[in-house]
Amino acid sequence: MNRLKKVLLITALVVVALLVAALAGGYTVLRGAVPQYTGALHHEALQDKVTVYRDHRGVPHIYASTMGDLMFAQGYVQAGERYWQMETHRRFVQGRLSELIGRSMLETDILLRAIGLKRVTERVLEKTSAEGRRCLEAYAAGVNAFLEAGPLPPELRLLGIDPEPWTVEDSAGMVTLLAYNLGDNWQIEALRLALQERLEEDLFAELLPPFDGWDTPAVCTGENAGSGAAGNLRKLLAAGDLESIAPLPSLGSNSWVIAPKRSKDGVAVLANDPHLNLSLPGIWFENHLSLEGEMDVYGWSIPGSPGVVIGHNEFVAWGATNIGDNMDLYLEKQDQDNPRHFQYDGEDYEAEVLTEEIQVKGSAEPELLKVLITKNGPLVLADPPLSLRWNAYDVEASTVDAVLGMNRARNWEQFKEALDHFTAPIQTFVYADVDGNIGFRVVGQVPLRGRGQGLMPQPGWTSETRWQGYIPMRELPELFNPEEGYIATANHRVEDEEYPYLVDLDVAPPYRMLRIVDCLTAREKFSVEDFCRMQTDWYNRHAAERLPGWLDRLAAFSSGLDETEQRGLALLQEWSADPVNEPELAAPAVFQTWYLNLMEETFREKMGDDLYHDFIDGGYAAYNVLEYLLEKDDPAWFEGKFDEILLAAYRRTIEQLTEELGKNPDSWQWQKLQTITFENVLGQAPLLGSLVNRGPFPFGGDHMTVGRAAYSLTDPFKVNSAAGLRFIAVMDRGALRTWGVVAGGQSGHLLSPHYDDQIESWLEGSYYDLHYYREDLLKTDPDELELRR
C-alpha cells in the first residue's frame, strides 16, 4: 500500500506542476476527458441502433435490440467513466503493477503471479458458455471503441501509458479479482502461524474459533518453520494487501428481505447495502440494461465486466453479502538441496515449474520468476514453505454465466439455476420476487476438508489433509418463504448445529445481525421508510451488551477516580440506556476508545508490537477473539486480572481524550474523532487533496452498527469502509418501486458533475428514485446518445 501510494504521490505532484504551469491547459485536459452524453457514435461492430439515456445522476439507461449491441454499449459507457480504474484492476490480475509503477511494486507482482490470478482467469474462460463468451467479446469491443475514440483518462497520459486493447480475459479477470479479494482468508491463516510461533500454547489456543459458548445466530435454524518465519509471514501479508490499494468490495454487508405479510405495501421487499473501501470513484457502477423483449435489468456492476451483479429486473430482485472460507495454506516438506522436490505420503515428487517474466518500469531486462506448483497449489512463501489451495483453481462453472443468468431470471427456480454457476467467490444471496416469494442461498464451491477447519496452515505432505471435493451446490444452506416472513444476513454464521458441513468460522461478530433481527421482530409490518432507517441505523448493540457490566465493575474503583474520570463514567451511564453512536455525543468517543485500549492492554505486550499491529489490522479476527475472551470464564490472556486491565484501559482512555479533545468531557464529541473522507489516490499530494478528495465529514456508527462505519484499528477513527451503495426494492408486479444511493458518484473524472454528486444524499441517509420504467425516465428530460453502425 505505502509503496504504491508513494509513487501515486509523485504522479499527483506532476499533476500539480502541470496545473500550476498551465492552468488553462490542465483544465482543458481534465474537462476533455469527460465522456460524451449526447449526439451520435458510429461503429462497425454494432448491428442496430442503441439508445443511451443518462439521467440527472449520470446513470446510463441502455436500450438495444440485440444482446451483442447491449453489451457493446455497456462496455463503451463504463470505459468512458471508469477506464483508469479498469486499467489498474486488470494489472492487478495480470501481476503487472511493476510495469506501470516501477520496482517498488515487484514484491506484490511476484505474489500475484505466484497465486496465479491470470491462470484462474483462463480457467474461468474455459468454463464460460458460448453465449457468455459472446457477451464478453461484445463488451470488450465496446471498451475498445472508447479507447479508439478517446480521449484517454489524464492518469494514463501522465504516466505515458498507451493502453493495450481490452480483451475477454480482462473482463473475466474482474471476476477473478473479486473472488480473490472477497476470499483472501489465507492472510488470517498466515497471521495465526506467526502468532503460534511467538505465543505460549494456552494463549494461542484462545485465539482460534470455534469459540465455546459464543456463537453468532445462524441464518438457518509451526512444523518446518525457520527462525525468520514470523518476519517473512508479515512480508507476505503486506505484499498481498490489495484491499488498501484500490476500491474493492470489503468483508462486510447487510441484507434482508420480508414477505408480503410483513410489508405495509403487501408485497415482498428487499434491502441490501454491500460494504466496501470508500474512494472516489467507488467500485460500483450503476446502469440499466434493456434488451427488447428479453431482459430489462437495473443495478450495479463491477467496472470492466458485463451484466449486473446486484439489482433487479421486472420479476426478481437480489442482493449479496460475503461469507465462506475458500483458501487454505499448507506447510510443505521441501528438499533444501533440491528446492523443486517435495514430500507427499512418504514419497518424493517434483513440483511443476512455471516461468514468469515481470517487466519493471525503468529496467531493460525483465525479472524472471520461477513458480513452483505443489500437489496442494503454488508455493507462495519459501520460509516457511507455504503453498496455497484456492477453490478458484478448479472452478467447474463460470460466474460470468451466473451473473447473466440472474439478470434474466423470472422466478426462484431460474434464479437458483443461475446461481449454480456462481462458483467463486463464496457468497450469500437474498431474493424477492413479484409473486411474493423470498429466499436465501449460499453459493460457491465450498471445500470439504480432509482435516482441519481452515483456520491454520495444515501439513501438506499427507493426503489426510487434502480437500476432498466441495459441498454439493444444492446442499448449501438455503431458505425459501420461511414462516417468520423475513430473512437477514450480515456476514455472520450461516449454518446451524445440525448442518452436516462447515462453511466458515471466521465470520463477523454478531452485533449487526442481532440488531437487524431486533428491528425485524419489533413490529408486524414495515415500510420503505423503516428500511431506510435500518440501513443507516447507528444503535450500538455492542455497547448495549458490554457497557453495563463494565460500569458495574468500575464502580468498585470509583473512590480512586478523579473528577474527569468520574464524569466520563457518568456520561457512559446515561448513554447506556440508549446507546446510539450519534456524531455529536461524547459517550461513543469514550466507549470506542476504551474498547481499543482494552484490546491493546490485553494483547500487545504478549504478541509484540509487530504482530499486534497485524493482528488488529485483520479486523474480524481481533474483534472476535476479544469478544470471546469477554464471555469466557477466566481466560489465560487476562491472568485473573480483568478488572485491573479494564481500569487501566479506562484511565488511559480518559487521558487520551483529555489530551486530544480538552479537559471537559461534556465537550467531547464522537465526530471530533471519527470522520469520513472520500479519497482519490491523487489526493495524497497536499496541494491536490482539497481538489480531488471530499471531506472530512462527521459520521456516526462504528464497526458493529448496521449503519456501518469501519476503520482500520491501526489508524482509528478514520472511516475507510461503509455501505458503498444502499438499495431497496418493493416488488409490486408491473409497478416496481426501487430506491438507491452510492457513496460518491458515477464518474471517475474530476470535472464531471457526477464525480461526487451523491455524497450529500448518502451522508444524510436519503435515497434517489431509480427510474426503471422508460416512460418515467423520459419525463426527467435525460441526455440522449445514439450508437449506430
GILIN-V880807 format. One record per residue. N is the residue number from 1. RES is the residue in one small letter. SS is DSSP state (H for helix, E for strand, L for the rest). BURIAL is b if it has 24 or more other C-alpha atoms within 12 Angstrom, else e. D_CENTER is the distance of its C-alpha to the mean C-alpha in Angstrom with 2 decimals. Layout:
# GILIN-V880807
[[N/RES/SS/BURIAL/D_CENTER] [N/RES/SS/BURIAL/D_CENTER]]
This chain:
# GILIN-V880807
[[1/m/L/e/16.33] [2/n/H/e/19.76] [3/r/H/b/21.58] [4/l/H/b/19.68] [5/k/H/e/19.80] [6/k/H/e/23.50] [7/v/H/b/24.23] [8/l/H/b/22.36] [9/l/H/b/24.45] [10/i/H/b/27.53] [11/t/H/b/26.49] [12/a/H/b/26.07] [13/l/H/b/29.52] [14/v/H/b/30.93] [15/v/H/b/29.69] [16/v/H/b/31.46] [17/a/H/e/34.58] [18/l/H/e/34.62] [19/l/H/e/34.25] [20/v/H/e/36.94] [21/a/H/e/39.23] [22/a/L/e/38.96] [23/l/H/e/37.26] [24/a/H/e/38.49] [25/g/H/e/37.53] [26/g/H/b/34.01] [27/y/H/e/33.60] [28/t/H/e/34.95] [29/v/H/b/32.45] [30/l/H/b/29.45] [31/r/H/e/30.99] [32/g/H/e/31.95] [33/a/L/b/28.38] [34/v/L/b/27.57] [35/p/L/b/27.91] [36/q/L/b/30.87] [37/y/L/b/30.51] [38/t/L/e/34.10] [39/g/E/e/36.86] [40/a/E/e/36.85] [41/l/E/b/35.52] [42/h/E/e/37.39] [43/h/L/b/36.12] [44/e/L/e/37.95] [45/a/L/b/34.94] [46/l/L/b/35.02] [47/q/L/e/37.24] [48/d/L/b/37.63] [49/k/L/b/36.76] [50/v/E/b/33.18] [51/t/E/b/32.73] [52/v/E/b/29.69] [53/y/E/b/29.80] [54/r/E/b/27.55] [55/d/L/b/27.48] [56/h/L/b/27.66] [57/r/L/b/23.92] [58/g/L/b/24.06] [59/v/L/b/22.48] [60/p/E/b/24.25] [61/h/E/b/26.09] [62/i/E/b/27.32] [63/y/E/b/30.45] [64/a/E/b/31.83] [65/s/L/b/34.42] [66/t/L/b/33.05] [67/m/H/b/29.70] [68/g/H/b/30.15] [69/d/H/b/30.79] [70/l/H/b/27.80] [71/m/H/b/25.39] [72/f/H/b/27.33] [73/a/H/b/26.96] [74/q/H/b/23.20] [75/g/H/b/22.91] [76/y/H/b/25.40] [77/v/H/b/23.89] [78/q/H/b/20.28] [79/a/H/b/21.76] [80/g/H/b/23.94] [81/e/H/b/21.20] [82/r/H/b/18.42] [83/y/H/b/20.28] [84/w/H/b/19.61] [85/q/H/b/15.84] [86/m/H/b/16.67] [87/e/H/b/19.14] [88/t/H/b/16.86] [89/h/H/b/14.31] [90/r/H/b/17.29] [91/r/H/b/18.70] [92/f/H/b/15.75] [93/v/H/b/16.50] [94/q/H/b/20.19] [95/g/L/b/20.18] [96/r/L/b/22.14] [97/l/H/b/20.88] [98/s/H/b/24.28] [99/e/H/b/26.06] [100/l/H/b/24.36] [101/i/L/b/24.27] [102/g/L/b/26.78] [103/r/H/b/27.44] [104/s/H/b/25.03] [105/m/H/b/22.16] [106/l/H/b/24.30] [107/e/H/b/22.88] [108/t/H/b/19.35] [109/d/H/b/21.03] [110/i/H/b/23.10] [111/l/H/b/20.22] [112/l/H/b/18.42] [113/r/H/b/21.85] [114/a/H/b/22.57] [115/i/H/b/19.46] [116/g/L/b/20.37] [117/l/H/b/17.52] [118/k/H/b/20.43] [119/r/H/b/22.41] [120/v/H/b/19.74] [121/t/H/b/19.66] [122/e/H/b/23.43] [123/r/H/b/23.27] [124/v/H/b/20.89] [125/l/H/b/23.50] [126/e/H/b/26.29] [127/k/H/b/24.99] [128/t/L/b/24.39] [129/s/L/e/27.29] [130/a/H/e/29.86] [131/e/H/e/28.75] [132/g/H/b/25.10] [133/r/H/b/26.39] [134/r/H/b/28.54] [135/c/H/b/25.62] [136/l/H/b/23.82] [137/e/H/b/27.14] [138/a/H/b/27.73] [139/y/H/b/24.31] [140/a/H/b/24.99] [141/a/H/b/28.44] [142/g/H/b/27.11] [143/v/H/b/24.93] [144/n/H/b/28.05] [145/a/H/b/30.19] [146/f/H/b/28.22] [147/l/H/b/28.58] [148/e/H/e/32.26] [149/a/H/e/32.84] [150/g/L/b/30.91] [151/p/L/b/30.76] [152/l/L/b/28.03] [153/p/L/b/25.38] [154/p/H/b/27.02] [155/e/H/b/24.51] [156/l/H/b/25.85] [157/r/H/e/29.36] [158/l/H/b/29.11] [159/l/H/b/27.84] [160/g/L/e/30.51] [161/i/L/e/28.27] [162/d/L/e/29.87] [163/p/L/b/27.01] [164/e/L/e/27.77] [165/p/L/b/27.81] [166/w/L/b/24.61] [167/t/L/b/24.87] [168/v/H/b/23.75] [169/e/H/b/22.29] [170/d/H/b/20.06] [171/s/H/b/18.69] [172/a/H/b/18.32] [173/g/H/b/16.54] [174/m/H/b/13.57] [175/v/H/b/13.26] [176/t/H/b/13.73] [177/l/H/b/11.11] [178/l/H/b/8.47] [179/a/H/b/10.31] [180/y/H/b/10.46] [181/n/H/b/7.05] [182/l/L/b/6.13] [183/g/L/b/9.70] [184/d/L/b/10.76] [185/n/L/b/12.58] [186/w/H/b/15.66] [187/q/H/b/15.02] [188/i/H/b/15.85] [189/e/H/b/18.91] [190/a/H/b/20.03] [191/l/H/b/19.90] [192/r/H/b/21.92] [193/l/H/b/24.40] [194/a/H/b/24.99] [195/l/H/b/25.47] [196/q/H/b/27.83] [197/e/H/b/29.94] [198/r/H/b/30.37] [199/l/L/b/30.68] [200/e/L/e/33.54] [201/e/H/e/33.16] [202/d/H/e/33.27] [203/l/H/b/30.55] [204/f/H/b/28.22] [205/a/H/b/28.86] [206/e/L/b/27.39] [207/l/L/b/23.98] [208/l/L/b/23.33] [209/p/L/b/22.34] [210/p/L/b/23.68] [211/f/L/b/25.07] [212/d/L/e/28.46] [213/g/L/e/28.92] [214/w/L/e/25.46] [215/d/L/b/23.17] [216/t/L/b/20.56] [217/p/L/b/22.24] [218/a/L/b/21.53] [219/v/L/b/20.68] [220/c/L/b/23.74] [221/t/L/e/27.03] [222/g/L/b/30.55] [223/e/L/b/32.94] [224/n/L/b/33.44] [225/a/L/b/31.66] [226/g/L/e/33.62] [227/s/L/e/34.33] [228/g/L/e/31.62] [229/a/H/b/28.87] [230/a/H/b/26.90] [231/g/H/b/26.91] [232/n/H/b/25.95] [233/l/H/b/23.03] [234/r/H/b/21.77] [235/k/H/b/22.19] [236/l/H/b/20.22] [237/l/H/b/17.24] [238/a/H/b/17.61] [239/a/H/b/17.97] [240/g/L/b/14.79] [241/d/L/b/12.58] [242/l/L/b/10.92] [243/e/L/b/7.80] [244/s/L/b/10.52] [245/i/L/b/12.48] [246/a/L/b/10.70] [247/p/L/b/8.29] [248/l/L/b/5.35] [249/p/E/b/2.27] [250/s/E/b/1.71] [251/l/E/b/4.74] [252/g/E/b/6.46] [253/s/E/b/8.29] [254/n/E/b/12.03] [255/s/E/b/14.44] [256/w/E/b/18.18] [257/v/E/b/21.21] [258/i/E/b/24.88] [259/a/L/b/28.03] [260/p/H/b/30.85] [261/k/H/b/32.86] [262/r/H/b/30.24] [263/s/E/b/29.83] [264/k/L/e/32.28] [265/d/L/b/31.98] [266/g/L/e/33.09] [267/v/L/b/30.32] [268/a/L/b/26.95] [269/v/E/b/24.10] [270/l/E/b/20.32] [271/a/E/b/17.62] [272/n/E/b/13.83] [273/d/E/b/11.33] [274/p/E/b/7.64] [275/h/E/b/5.88] [276/l/E/b/4.32] [277/n/E/b/6.61] [278/l/L/b/9.84] [279/s/L/b/12.31] [280/l/L/b/15.23] [281/p/L/b/14.68] [282/g/L/b/11.20] [283/i/L/b/9.36] [284/w/E/b/11.11] [285/f/E/b/14.79] [286/e/E/b/17.04] [287/n/E/b/20.04] [288/h/E/b/22.87] [289/l/E/b/24.36] [290/s/E/b/27.86] [291/l/E/b/29.99] [292/e/L/e/33.51] [293/g/L/e/34.54] [294/e/L/e/31.60] [295/m/E/b/28.12] [296/d/E/b/26.89] [297/v/E/b/23.11] [298/y/E/b/21.13] [299/g/E/b/17.41] [300/w/E/b/14.34] [301/s/E/b/13.87] [302/i/E/b/11.95] [303/p/L/b/14.62] [304/g/L/b/16.72] [305/s/L/b/16.71] [306/p/L/b/19.11] [307/g/L/b/18.94] [308/v/L/b/16.77] [309/v/L/b/13.59] [310/i/E/b/13.75] [311/g/E/b/17.16] [312/h/E/b/20.79] [313/n/L/b/24.14] [314/e/L/b/27.60] [315/f/L/b/27.50] [316/v/E/b/24.05] [317/a/E/b/20.72] [318/w/E/b/17.47] [319/g/E/b/14.01] [320/a/E/b/11.23] [321/t/E/b/9.32] [322/n/E/b/8.03] [323/i/L/b/11.05] [324/g/L/b/13.37] [325/d/L/b/14.68] [326/n/L/b/15.45] [327/m/E/b/16.41] [328/d/E/b/19.54] [329/l/E/b/21.55] [330/y/E/b/25.33] [331/l/E/b/28.06] [332/e/L/b/30.64] [333/k/L/b/34.39] [334/q/E/b/35.07] [335/d/L/e/38.59] [336/q/L/e/38.89] [337/d/L/e/41.89] [338/n/L/e/40.24] [339/p/L/b/36.45] [340/r/L/b/36.02] [341/h/E/b/37.51] [342/f/E/b/35.73] [343/q/E/b/37.06] [344/y/E/b/36.25] [345/d/L/e/38.39] [346/g/L/e/41.12] [347/e/E/e/41.40] [348/d/E/e/40.36] [349/y/E/e/38.46] [350/e/E/e/37.43] [351/a/L/b/33.80] [352/e/E/e/33.00] [353/v/E/e/32.64] [354/l/E/e/30.64] [355/t/E/e/31.48] [356/e/E/b/28.98] [357/e/E/e/30.11] [358/i/E/b/27.89] [359/q/L/b/29.24] [360/v/L/b/29.02] [361/k/L/e/29.75] [362/g/L/e/33.20] [363/s/L/e/34.31] [364/a/L/e/36.96] [365/e/L/e/36.14] [366/p/L/e/32.84] [367/e/E/b/31.52] [368/l/E/e/32.16] [369/l/E/b/29.77] [370/k/E/e/30.91] [371/v/E/b/28.19] [372/l/E/b/29.64] [373/i/E/b/28.55] [374/t/L/b/29.66] [375/k/L/b/30.14] [376/n/L/b/26.76] [377/g/L/b/24.86] [378/p/E/b/24.68] [379/l/E/b/25.75] [380/v/E/b/23.02] [381/l/E/b/25.16] [382/a/L/b/28.95] [383/d/L/b/29.70] [384/p/L/b/28.99] [385/p/L/b/28.85] [386/l/E/b/25.47] [387/s/E/b/24.43] [388/l/E/b/21.17] [389/r/E/b/21.10] [390/w/E/b/18.23] [391/n/H/b/18.54] [392/a/H/b/17.68] [393/y/H/b/21.03] [394/d/H/b/22.99] [395/v/L/b/21.18] [396/e/L/b/23.98] [397/a/L/b/22.62] [398/s/L/b/20.42] [399/t/H/b/17.21] [400/v/H/b/18.77] [401/d/H/b/21.59] [402/a/H/b/19.47] [403/v/H/b/17.88] [404/l/H/b/21.38] [405/g/H/b/22.89] [406/m/H/b/20.73] [407/n/H/b/21.67] [408/r/H/b/25.31] [409/a/L/b/25.42] [410/r/L/b/28.11] [411/n/L/b/27.96] [412/w/H/b/26.37] [413/e/H/e/28.03] [414/q/H/e/27.01] [415/f/H/b/23.39] [416/k/H/b/23.56] [417/e/H/b/25.28] [418/a/H/b/22.49] [419/l/H/b/19.92] [420/d/L/b/22.25] [421/h/L/b/21.04] [422/f/L/b/17.31] [423/t/L/b/17.54] [424/a/L/b/14.20] [425/p/L/b/11.45] [426/i/L/b/12.63] [427/q/E/b/11.65] [428/t/E/b/13.65] [429/f/E/b/15.15] [430/v/E/b/17.40] [431/y/E/b/20.30] [432/a/E/b/23.21] [433/d/E/b/26.17] [434/v/L/b/29.32] [435/d/L/b/31.48] [436/g/L/b/30.01] [437/n/L/b/28.05] [438/i/E/b/24.77] [439/g/E/b/22.86] [440/f/E/b/20.03] [441/r/E/b/19.22] [442/v/E/b/17.18] [443/v/E/b/16.88] [444/g/L/b/16.60] [445/q/L/b/18.95] [446/v/L/b/18.95] [447/p/E/b/21.32] [448/l/E/b/24.70] [449/r/E/b/25.48] [450/g/L/e/29.08] [451/r/L/e/28.73] [452/g/L/b/26.22] [453/q/L/b/23.10] [454/g/L/b/20.44] [455/l/L/b/20.54] [456/m/L/b/22.73] [457/p/L/b/23.92] [458/q/E/b/26.77] [459/p/E/b/30.09] [460/g/L/b/29.82] [461/w/L/b/33.58] [462/t/L/b/34.18] [463/s/H/e/33.45] [464/e/H/e/33.14] [465/t/H/b/29.51] [466/r/L/b/28.41] [467/w/E/b/26.15] [468/q/E/e/28.49] [469/g/E/e/26.54] [470/y/E/b/23.95] [471/i/L/b/24.12] [472/p/L/e/25.75] [473/m/H/b/23.34] [474/r/H/e/25.61] [475/e/H/e/25.88] [476/l/L/b/22.25] [477/p/L/b/21.97] [478/e/E/b/22.90] [479/l/E/b/24.41] [480/f/E/b/26.47] [481/n/L/b/28.35] [482/p/L/e/28.54] [483/e/L/e/31.53] [484/e/L/e/29.62] [485/g/L/b/28.49] [486/y/E/b/24.82] [487/i/E/b/21.66] [488/a/E/b/18.62] [489/t/E/b/15.37] [490/a/L/b/12.97] [491/n/L/b/11.29] [492/h/L/b/14.86] [493/r/L/b/17.62] [494/v/L/b/18.53] [495/e/L/b/21.87] [496/d/L/e/25.11] [497/e/L/e/27.86] [498/e/L/e/29.71] [499/y/L/e/27.01] [500/p/L/e/28.29] [501/y/L/b/25.11] [502/l/L/b/22.23] [503/v/L/b/18.66] [504/d/L/b/16.80] [505/l/L/b/18.09] [506/d/L/b/15.23] [507/v/L/b/13.96] [508/a/L/b/13.18] [509/p/L/b/16.37] [510/p/L/b/18.33] [511/y/H/b/18.85] [512/r/H/b/16.47] [513/m/H/b/17.78] [514/l/H/b/21.29] [515/r/H/b/21.28] [516/i/H/b/20.19] [517/v/H/b/22.98] [518/d/H/e/25.35] [519/c/H/b/24.87] [520/l/H/b/25.24] [521/t/L/e/28.38] [522/a/L/e/29.94] [523/r/L/e/31.58] [524/e/L/e/32.66] [525/k/L/b/31.32] [526/f/E/b/28.51] [527/s/L/b/28.34] [528/v/H/b/25.64] [529/e/H/e/26.33] [530/d/H/b/25.61] [531/f/H/b/22.13] [532/c/H/b/21.50] [533/r/H/b/22.62] [534/m/H/b/20.48] [535/q/H/b/17.19] [536/t/L/b/18.36] [537/d/L/b/20.13] [538/w/L/b/20.48] [539/y/E/b/22.79] [540/n/L/b/22.20] [541/r/H/b/22.80] [542/h/H/b/22.19] [543/a/H/b/25.02] [544/a/H/b/27.19] [545/e/H/b/27.03] [546/r/H/b/27.64] [547/l/H/b/29.65] [548/p/H/b/32.95] [549/g/H/e/33.53] [550/w/H/b/32.82] [551/l/H/b/35.24] [552/d/H/e/37.83] [553/r/H/e/37.61] [554/l/H/b/38.10] [555/a/H/e/41.08] [556/a/L/e/43.17] [557/f/L/e/42.62] [558/s/H/e/43.20] [559/s/H/e/46.62] [560/g/H/e/45.26] [561/l/L/e/42.61] [562/d/L/e/43.48] [563/e/H/e/43.44] [564/t/H/b/39.97] [565/e/H/b/38.51] [566/q/H/b/40.43] [567/r/H/b/39.15] [568/g/H/b/35.53] [569/l/H/b/36.17] [570/a/H/b/37.89] [571/l/H/b/34.92] [572/l/H/b/32.65] [573/q/H/b/35.31] [574/e/H/e/35.54] [575/w/H/b/31.78] [576/s/H/b/31.30] [577/a/H/e/33.11] [578/d/H/b/30.25] [579/p/L/b/27.31] [580/v/E/b/25.23] [581/n/L/b/23.20] [582/e/L/b/24.95] [583/p/L/b/24.74] [584/e/L/e/28.54] [585/l/L/b/29.19] [586/a/L/b/30.14] [587/a/H/b/29.43] [588/p/H/b/25.59] [589/a/H/b/26.01] [590/v/H/b/28.41] [591/f/H/b/26.42] [592/q/H/b/23.09] [593/t/H/b/25.06] [594/w/H/b/27.19] [595/y/H/b/24.38] [596/l/H/b/22.99] [597/n/H/b/26.59] [598/l/H/b/27.22] [599/m/H/b/24.40] [600/e/H/b/25.99] [601/e/H/b/29.49] [602/t/H/b/28.58] [603/f/H/b/26.79] [604/r/H/b/27.37] [605/e/H/e/31.00] [606/k/H/b/30.81] [607/m/H/b/27.69] [608/g/L/e/28.75] [609/d/H/e/27.05] [610/d/H/b/25.07] [611/l/H/b/23.58] [612/y/H/b/23.11] [613/h/H/b/20.94] [614/d/H/b/18.72] [615/f/H/b/18.89] [616/i/H/b/17.65] [617/d/H/b/14.95] [618/g/L/b/13.41] [619/g/L/b/12.70] [620/y/H/b/13.09] [621/a/H/b/15.95] [622/a/H/b/17.93] [623/y/H/b/17.77] [624/n/H/b/18.75] [625/v/H/b/21.60] [626/l/H/b/23.08] [627/e/H/b/22.89] [628/y/H/b/24.69] [629/l/H/b/27.28] [630/l/H/b/27.98] [631/e/H/e/28.88] [632/k/L/e/30.78] [633/d/L/e/34.51] [634/d/L/e/35.50] [635/p/L/b/32.58] [636/a/H/b/33.62] [637/w/H/b/31.23] [638/f/H/b/33.17] [639/e/L/e/36.57] [640/g/L/e/38.14] [641/k/L/e/37.60] [642/f/H/b/34.69] [643/d/H/b/36.69] [644/e/H/e/37.52] [645/i/H/b/33.92] [646/l/H/b/32.82] [647/l/H/b/35.69] [648/a/H/b/34.98] [649/a/H/b/31.34] [650/y/H/b/32.63] [651/r/H/b/35.33] [652/r/H/b/33.01] [653/t/H/b/30.76] [654/i/H/b/33.78] [655/e/H/b/34.92] [656/q/H/b/31.64] [657/l/H/b/31.42] [658/t/H/b/35.10] [659/e/H/e/34.72] [660/e/H/e/31.75] [661/l/H/e/32.61] [662/g/L/e/36.36] [663/k/L/e/38.87] [664/n/L/e/38.65] [665/p/H/b/35.85] [666/d/H/b/36.49] [667/s/H/b/35.24] [668/w/L/b/31.93] [669/q/L/b/28.94] [670/w/H/b/25.27] [671/q/H/b/24.55] [672/k/H/b/26.54] [673/l/H/b/24.00] [674/q/L/b/20.66] [675/t/E/b/19.87] [676/i/E/b/17.13] [677/t/E/b/17.46] [678/f/E/b/15.88] [679/e/L/b/16.46] [680/n/L/b/17.45] [681/v/H/b/17.78] [682/l/H/b/21.51] [683/g/H/b/21.62] [684/q/H/b/22.12] [685/a/L/b/25.75] [686/p/H/e/27.67] [687/l/H/e/29.65] [688/l/H/b/26.70] [689/g/H/b/24.33] [690/s/H/e/26.19] [691/l/H/b/26.33] [692/v/H/b/22.76] [693/n/L/b/20.74] [694/r/E/b/20.89] [695/g/E/b/21.54] [696/p/E/e/21.67] [697/f/E/b/21.77] [698/p/E/b/22.59] [699/f/L/b/19.91] [700/g/L/b/20.25] [701/g/L/b/18.35] [702/d/L/b/16.51] [703/h/L/b/13.98] [704/m/L/b/15.97] [705/t/L/b/16.84] [706/v/L/b/15.79] [707/g/L/b/15.53] [708/r/L/b/12.88] [709/a/L/b/13.30] [710/a/E/b/11.60] [711/y/E/b/13.11] [712/s/L/b/13.73] [713/l/L/b/16.79] [714/t/L/b/18.34] [715/d/L/e/18.42] [716/p/L/b/18.92] [717/f/L/b/18.85] [718/k/E/b/17.05] [719/v/E/b/14.09] [720/n/E/b/11.09] [721/s/E/b/8.33] [722/a/E/b/9.49] [723/a/E/b/9.83] [724/g/L/b/9.20] [725/l/E/b/11.80] [726/r/E/b/14.32] [727/f/E/b/16.35] [728/i/E/b/19.59] [729/a/E/b/22.03] [730/v/E/b/25.63] [731/m/L/b/26.90] [732/d/L/b/30.52] [733/r/L/b/32.19] [734/g/L/e/33.36] [735/a/L/e/32.17] [736/l/L/b/28.38] [737/r/E/b/27.00] [738/t/E/b/23.40] [739/w/E/b/21.69] [740/g/E/b/18.52] [741/v/E/b/17.28] [742/v/E/b/14.51] [743/a/L/b/13.78] [744/g/L/b/16.00] [745/g/L/b/17.86] [746/q/L/b/18.33] [747/s/L/b/19.78] [748/g/L/b/19.05] [749/h/L/b/22.77] [750/l/L/b/23.96] [751/l/L/b/27.11] [752/s/L/b/25.73] [753/p/L/e/26.29] [754/h/L/b/22.82] [755/y/L/b/21.03] [756/d/L/b/20.46] [757/d/L/b/22.49] [758/q/L/b/20.07] [759/i/H/b/19.23] [760/e/H/e/22.34] [761/s/H/e/21.84] [762/w/H/b/18.25] [763/l/H/b/19.61] [764/e/H/e/22.55] [765/g/L/b/20.69] [766/s/L/b/22.61] [767/y/L/b/21.79] [768/y/E/b/23.26] [769/d/E/b/25.24] [770/l/L/b/23.82] [771/h/L/b/26.92] [772/y/L/b/26.76] [773/y/L/b/30.51] [774/r/H/b/32.23] [775/e/H/e/35.16] [776/d/H/e/33.03] [777/l/H/b/31.21] [778/l/H/e/34.58] [779/k/L/e/35.89] [780/t/L/e/33.46] [781/d/L/e/35.12] [782/p/L/b/32.10] [783/d/E/b/32.39] [784/e/E/b/33.47] [785/l/E/b/33.01] [786/e/E/b/34.94] [787/l/E/b/34.15] [788/r/E/b/37.23] [789/r/L/e/38.70]]
